Amino acid sequence: MKMAFILFQGMTTLDLIGFTDGITRLSRIRPEAEISWDYCAMNAQITDDHGLAFAISRLKPDLSEYDLVFVPGGFATRELRFDPDMLTWLRTARNAKYLVSVCTGSLLLGAAGLLEGKRATSNASAYELLAPYCKEVVQARIVQDGRIITGSGVSSSIDLGLYVTERLTDEAAAEQLKTEMSYPYYQTGTSSSVYHAKTGI
């Protein structure tokens, strides 16, 4: 499983770290899963919405190289969804096995045309902005519609990382990560916080 974590100017760091902290631990607890990842952006240095700077390992790679592409959110997405260079780059992920976002990262996936015919969620403040890009905006903490998995507000990124981990492996791996992270809130198995498009619950 080769993963690309997308960074951009003005992103919300908890969106990124909440997801990546859990899922990257798989490389240690399940080495047979062959987990690898890159932090990717269009610029060599990214500064988040509170002034924290990140050095980027890969600049604008072809995202078709990756099995999973993750996009965080932040207020900057409201403008970035009109950036043709960003959208063209994200479209190279169209055939990824999994497209994942949290918070308003779904606006970027949607603006790139990657949510067409799909149900998705976002930060509650952006439901109306997301609506034109997808089949239906679902007011749930996590929404999965096939290979598209979206999370709602900022802290849902932690649950999202555990949820995707569980989908990639099993409940035991997610439970182990919950213990390591001292995070008892995510419930493995069937969870009322997750909406599955196939079942409608």
Secondary structure, DSSP 8 states (H G I E B T S, - for coil): -EEEEE--TT--HHHHHHHHHHHHTHHHH-GGG--EEEEEESSSEEE-TTS-EEE-SEES--GGG-SEEEE---TTHHHHTT-HHHHHHHHTTTT-SEEEEETTHHHHHHHTTTTTT-EE---GGGHHHHGGGSSEE--SSEEEETTEEEE-STTHHHHHHHHHHHHHS-HHHHHHHHHHTT------SS-TTEEETTTT-
